[in-house]
Amino acid sequence: MLKLVALILTVILVLPLVPVRAQEVVPLMKDQPAPFNGLLVKEGRFTRLLEKETEAADLAGQLEIQKRLTSNLEVLYTRKLEAAVEELAWYEKPSFNRWLGFGIGVAVTVLAVYGASRLSRAMD
């Protein structure tokens, strides 16, 4: 999937840069000057050059995707960090809940013992 996205980005980024013009095939003879400016490159080297340019454009597209992903992750983790740093209300803190549970447990135990003792006295 990532290669497909990179290929699409490459096509979008590279195609507008390629000038569209009619190309003529001009035969050249030995020791005859070329009717154009530039360099003659062997077909194998030209193919490698095109492959490298395509690879470079692909890597540039991947780099742009990674930059966007990194900035999105940075925003996400910054928000999570801000939420984690916020102080909790007194009734949401773990220590309050621990002591509340302990207090309720002690109260229930005391009431159970008191009720059992009253029931024992009532039955005598």
C-alpha positions in Angstrom: 0.0 0.0 0.0 2.9 2.3 0.9 4.5 1.6 -2.5 1.3 2.4 -4.3 1.0 5.8 -2.5 4.7 6.5 -3.2 4.1 5.7 -6.9 1.1 7.9 -7.1 3.0 10.8 -5.4 5.9 10.2 -7.8 3.7 10.4 -10.8 2.0 13.5 -9.5 5.3 15.2 -8.7 7.4 14.2 -11.7 5.0 14.4 -14.6 4.5 18.1 -14.4 8.3 18.6 -14.5 8.7 16.7 -17.8 8.4 19.0 -20.7 6.1 17.8 -23.5 7.5 18.3 -26.9 7.8 16.3 -30.1 11.1 14.5 -30.3 12.8 13.9 -33.5 15.1 11.0 -34.3 18.2 12.5 -35.8 20.7 10.1 -37.3 24.3 10.9 -36.4 27.4 9.9 -38.3 30.9 9.6 -37.0 32.7 12.9 -36.8 29.6 14.8 -37.7 28.4 17.6 -35.3 25.1 17.0 -33.5 22.3 19.4 -34.4 21.5 20.0 -30.7 23.2 20.9 -27.5 23.6 18.3 -24.7 25.2 15.0 -24.1 24.8 11.6 -25.8 24.3 8.9 -23.2 24.3 5.2 -23.8 20.9 3.6 -23.4 21.9 1.5 -20.4 23.2 4.6 -18.5 20.1 6.6 -19.5 17.9 3.8 -18.1 19.8 3.7 -14.9 19.6 7.5 -14.7 15.8 7.3 -15.1 15.6 4.6 -12.5 17.6 6.7 -10.0 15.6 9.8 -10.7 12.4 7.8 -10.1 13.8 6.3 -7.0 14.8 9.8 -5.7 11.3 11.1 -6.4 9.9 8.1 -4.6 12.1 8.7 -1.6 11.2 12.3 -1.6 7.5 11.4 -1.5 8.1 8.9 1.3 10.0 11.5 3.2 7.1 13.9 2.9 4.7 11.3 4.1 7.0 10.5 7.1 7.3 14.2 8.0 3.5 14.5 8.0 3.1 11.3 10.1 5.7 12.5 12.5 4.1 15.9 13.0 0.7 14.2 13.5 2.2 11.9 16.1 3.9 14.8 17.8 0.6 16.6 18.2 -1.1 13.4 19.4 1.5 12.7 22.1 1.6 16.3 23.1 -2.1 16.2 23.8 -1.8 12.9 25.7 1.0 14.4 27.8 -1.0 17.5 28.6 -4.0 15.3 29.6 -1.7 13.2 31.8 -0.2 16.2 33.5 -3.5 17.7 34.5 -4.1 17.3 38.3 -7.0 15.0 39.2 -9.8 16.1 41.5 -9.5 14.9 45.1 -12.2 12.3 44.7 -10.6 10.8 41.6 -7.2 10.2 43.1 -6.3 6.6 43.9 -5.4 7.3 47.5 -8.9 8.7 48.2 -10.5 5.6 46.6 -8.3 3.3 48.6 -9.2 5.0 51.9 -12.9 5.2 51.0 -12.9 1.5 50.3 -11.1 0.7 53.5 -13.5 2.9 55.5 -16.6 1.3 53.9 -15.1 -2.1 54.7 -14.5 -1.2 58.4 -18.0 0.3 58.7 -19.7 -2.8 57.2 -17.6 -5.1 59.5 -18.5 -3.0 62.6 -22.2 -3.0 61.7 -22.1 -6.8 61.0 -20.5 -7.5 64.4 -22.9 -5.1 66.2 -25.9 -6.7 64.4 -24.7 -10.2 65.3 -24.2 -9.3 69.0 -27.7 -7.7 69.1 -29.2 -10.8 67.5 -27.3 -13.0 70.0 -28.6 -11.0 72.9 -32.2 -11.1 71.6 -32.1 -14.9 71.3 -31.0 -15.4 74.9 
